């Protein structure tokens, strides 16, 4: 695969910002659930977490994350979305946009 055809990290993050946590009503980037994005000639890899290990929509969000990446990646691009639990998510990981949404600013 030609590295020039793989979207860069900012394009991938923009795509991930379209994935809305249905319980929170905020996208996964602003919630601070996306820990790592790597995009290179080997493909696109994302490490993400949930606000709690008991999150009932974890499978849905992982699937939507893969789908969002596939929308901006060339066909056939390897996509690896890993659900990780360290570091443990906490509200300080949210952006100001998410904190405003919850009235925490």
N, C-alpha and C positions, 0 to 999 in steps of 0.2 A: 504494500500500500504506500502511496506517495504521501509523505508527511504534510505536503501543502494542501492536500484535500481534507485533512482532518481539522475540524474546527478548533480554535484555540480555547483556552480555559474560560475566557470571558464569555464567549459564545455559548459554551456548555452551561455556565452558571446562569446566563440569561434564560436559557431553555428550562433549567431547573426551577427558576423563579415562577414558571407557569404551573408548577405542581403545588396545589393548595392542600394543606392538612385540613380535612373536612371537620375535624373536631375543633380546631383552633381558628379556622377561617383565615389563615395567613400562609404564605408560601414557605416552602421548606428552607429556602436560603435565608429569608429574614428571620425565621425561627431559630436559625443556627444549627440546623440538623445536618447540613452538608459540611463535612470535615475536610475532605480532600477531593480535588479534581485534577486528574492528569490526562492530557490529551497529546498523543504523539503518534508516530508511525506504527506503533504496536496496537493502538486503539485508544479507547477512552475508559478510564477507571475512576470510580467515585466511591468514596467511603462516606457513609451517612449513618445517622443514629435516629433514635426516636426519643421523645421526651421521657418515656418510661419503657422498660423492657416488657411491660404488660400491654403496650399499645395495641388496641384492637384493629387498627388500620395499617399496621406495619407492612403486611404483604401487599396491600393496595398501593401504599406510597412507594414501595420498592418497584413495583410493576409500572406505576406512572412515571417514576424517575427514568427507568429504562426506555419507556415510550417517548418521553420528552427528549432524551439524548438521541434516540433513533431519528427523530424529526429533523435534527440539524446535522447528523452524521451521514457521510456517503453510504450507500447500500453496502452491506458486507463488513462494515467496520465492527471489530470486536468491541463489545460493551460489557464492562464488569462493574456491577453495583454490589458493594459489600455493605452489609449491615453490621456495624461495630458498636461496642458498648463502652469503649474507653477513648477519650475521657468521658465520664458520665455527664450527660447533658444537664445544664442548669440555666435558669432564666438570664443570667448575665451573657449568654452566648447569642441572645437575640439582638437584632439591629434596633435602632431607634424607631424605625417604622413599626416593627412588631410590638415593641414596648408601648408605643402610642396607641396601637390597636387595643391593647389591654388596659390602657389608662395608667401605665406604670412609669411614665416619664415625669 
